[in-house]
């Protein structure tokens, strides 16, 4: 199915307000070793960024990002990936609000 197919299916099925719950152990341990349940064969950091950015346009009202465990990652790369993903999710909400404000003629 690939990432384009996944994003198309999400776009078709996600109707109305959405809450995104993201578990960092979806990432391969090469990119996020600091989690309680590392899963070999998980997503790359690039794939995860593509996935989150591909959610643009959904009515995202909130999110969480869980399972980051810094004691299991002495290099800190899990926290860096998690922070980037959280930034991308916040950006999705900001873009949605900016678009809504423009449609309403309101400049917040």
N, C-alpha and C positions, 0 to 999 in steps of 0.2 A: 504494500500500500504506500509506503514511503511517507515522508513528512507532509508533502502536499495533500495526499489523500487523507491523512489523519486530520489535518487542519480543515479540510473541506467537510469532513464528517462532523467535527466539533461545531463548525459554523452552522451546519444544518440542524443539529440536535440541541444546541444551547439557545434557548429562547428566553427572553426576559432577563431579569437580574441574575447574575452569576457570582458565585463565590469560588475562588480558586484555592484549593489546598494542595500544596506542593511538598513532596517528601524528597529530600536531597539524595536518598539512597536509590533513586531512579538513575542517578549518574553512575557511570562506571567508576570503580575505586581509583583508577588512574587519574581521575579528575576530581574526585571527592572521597578521599579515604577516611575522613573524619565523620563517620556515621556508625551507629550501633549495628546496622545490618548491611554491610557492603554487598553489592550484587555484581558479580563479574558479568560482563556483557551488557552493561547498562549504556545509557546515552552518553555521548561526548558533550563537552561544554558547549561546543558550537551547535549541536543538535538541540540542546536545551534552550539556548538563546533563540534559535530559529523558531522553536515551538512556542515559547512565550511571546515573542514578537508577532507571531502569526495569529495571536488571539486579538489583535487590534480590531476594534469594531464591536466586540462583545460588550454587553452591559455589565462590566465587571464592577462589583460594589465593594469587594474586599478580598483579601487573600491571607494565607499564612504559609510559612516555609518552615518545615520541621525536620527533626532528626540530625541537625548539625551538632557534632560533638568534638569541640576543639581539642580535648585531651588525646583523642585518637589520631590527630593530624598535627605533627610537630612542624610541618612546613607552612601550615595555615592556608593551603590552597582551597580547602573546602569552604572556609569562611569567605574567601575572596569570591568564589563562584556563587555562594549563597547571597552575598551582598550585591553582586551584579544582577542576579535573578530578581531579588527584591526591588532593586532600582528599576528594572525593566517592568515589573508588575505595577509599581507606583506610576511609572510613565504611562502605562496603558490607562490607568484611572485618570491621570491628568489630561491625556489626549481626549478621552471621552468627555470629561467635564468641559474642556476648552471647546470642543465641537458642539456640545449642548449649549454652552453660553453663546456661541456665535449664532446658532440657530434661533436662540431666544432674543438675540440682539443685545445681550447683556455682556459687558466686558468685565469679568471678575478679576 
